[in-house]
């Protein structure tokens, strides 16, 4: 890890057609930070190098190699490097339908499944998650599906129960839900906080407090996250980033690029190309994390002229390439799990 290549950032966020209901992300981040956001589905992330610091409601977890981070749908969280060398991970984003399907197959859970731990020390599961990625990248559908169902079943059997209900104070709860509905309906042209509060018959401060209590973030942060989520759906359907940006309320494509890259981890152009099937491998295919179509983030002058595969993949691109459509309060409690490499 002493070379510029080892310190470089890269990421690949994609879908394997033979694994419906699943998004995959393999990446290495050093300076990149994920702002507070949430996901429609679940997060199962195996840290393979460095330390990832994940900010969850009420506490922060620090995940090292051999550990797996587990996040339920709609749980607000942040992520950033917890060590100077950053972190590398292989992440599975299974949909709620996929989780429910596996839960029904194993037959040990009732109701909607939910993880009861947010970080676990499970080197075997961590290895299996990376093997799912490798099998998908190699086009081995049988192995990828087998490994995926096995590791999801393991996570549900060992670390899940009925989906925990997030406690919500009665005061302001209905108003917060109504505010969210208004913002979702008027995503491209939202009201100001004062206007929104007036519509709901409460003060701006009371609405802000109620919204943050219920959704774990202020309305403007929730709005940005919701816009990025909708932009993802539009890109999934084939819309170009420039059209998606305007449709969800961003002022222009660079505005979308900035927020999309911060929240998703890759530029919208790279994200859309992966959804369209990407392009064939170019040059030497790397064996390590980031193989295939990994996008290089912020290359240094020394590495720019070398084999891009060494920096995470033969399609390595600088983060700035996303512009123009060619290219994502610290809490008091800390839980740390650090083990040897999986």
Secondary structure as GFF3:
##gff-version 3
##sequence-region A 1 342
A	DSSP	alpha_helix	4	7	.	.	.	ID=ss1
A	DSSP	beta_strand	9	14	.	.	.	ID=ss2
A	DSSP	beta_strand	22	29	.	.	.	ID=ss3
A	DSSP	beta_strand	34	37	.	.	.	ID=ss4
A	DSSP	beta_strand	43	50	.	.	.	ID=ss5
A	DSSP	beta_strand	52	56	.	.	.	ID=ss6
A	DSSP	beta_strand	59	63	.	.	.	ID=ss7
A	DSSP	beta_strand	67	71	.	.	.	ID=ss8
A	DSSP	beta_strand	77	81	.	.	.	ID=ss9
A	DSSP	beta_strand	87	94	.	.	.	ID=ss10
A	DSSP	alpha_helix	96	106	.	.	.	ID=ss11
A	DSSP	beta_strand	113	115	.	.	.	ID=ss12
A	DSSP	beta_strand	119	121	.	.	.	ID=ss13
A	DSSP	alpha_helix	123	137	.	.	.	ID=ss14
A	DSSP	alpha_helix	141	159	.	.	.	ID=ss15
A	DSSP	beta_strand	160	162	.	.	.	ID=ss16
A	DSSP	alpha_helix	173	185	.	.	.	ID=ss17
A	DSSP	alpha_helix	193	200	.	.	.	ID=ss18
A	DSSP	alpha_helix	204	215	.	.	.	ID=ss19
A	DSSP	alpha_helix	219	236	.	.	.	ID=ss20
A	DSSP	alpha_helix	241	248	.	.	.	ID=ss21
A	DSSP	alpha_helix	253	264	.	.	.	ID=ss22
A	DSSP	alpha_helix	268	275	.	.	.	ID=ss23
A	DSSP	beta_strand	295	297	.	.	.	ID=ss24
A	DSSP	alpha_helix	301	304	.	.	.	ID=ss25
A	DSSP	three_ten_helix	308	311	.	.	.	ID=ss26
A	DSSP	three_ten_helix	319	322	.	.	.	ID=ss27
A	DSSP	beta_strand	333	337	.	.	.	ID=ss28
###
